[in-house]
Amino acid sequence: MQTGRKPPPDNRNIYLAGFMGAGKTTVGKKLARLTERTFTDTDAEIEARIGKSTADIFRDEGEASFRRVESEVVARVSMLSNLVVALGGGAILAKTNWERISQTGHTVFLDWPADCLLARILHGEGRPLVEQAPLTDRADRLRRLLQERLPFYQRCTITVKCDEAMTPEQINQHILQQIEEL
C-alpha cells in the first residue's frame, strides 16, 4: 500500500477501540486528516456535554452516570457518517453501543502489549479507573481490567498489533490497508 493513499469511497465511520493509553485520540486525529473525515472523541464529547472532566464525572456522579451519557453519545455519533471516532476504553462493553458501532462502521482494535499500556497509564493523570485504586494496587487492577475487556476488543473487525516502534502514521497505514482488504 502506498503511503498517504485513501481507502476506497466508503463513508462508514471508523471506530477506534482499545484500552486507555492506546493512542486512540492521537491516531484518530491523524487518520481523520488522512481520510478527509471528521474526528470525534466520545470522552471529549461527554466532558463537553456534562461540563466536567472524565475524572470529575467519575468522582462526582459515578461510573454509571458516565456510561449512560457515553451510550447517548455513541447513539448520536452512530447516526452520522464519514467520521473517525475515538471511543472511550469502556464504550464497547455495553451491548447496545457495540451493536450501533458494528452496524455503522469499521471497528478497529489498537492492540498494545500490556506493559506498554501500563507504562503510559501509570505515569499519566486523569484516569479515574486507575486513580480510584491505591498506588500499590494500580498495576494489578489495570492488568485485570485489560484482561476483562480484551474479549470485547477482540470482536473488532480490524486488529492492529501495535508496538513502541510504530508511529501513528504507521498504525494508520495498517488500518487503511485492512479496510481495503475487507
Secondary structure, DSSP 4 states (H G I P E B T S, - for coil): --TTPPPSS---EEEEE-STTS-HHHHHHHHHHHHT-EEEEHHHHHHHHHTS-HHHHHHHH-HHHHHHHHHHHHHHHHTS-SEEEE--TTGGGSHHHHHHHHHHEEEEEEE--HHHHHHHHHT-S--HHHHTS-GGGHHHHHHHHHHHHHHHHTTSSEEEE--TT--HHHHHHHHHHHHHH-
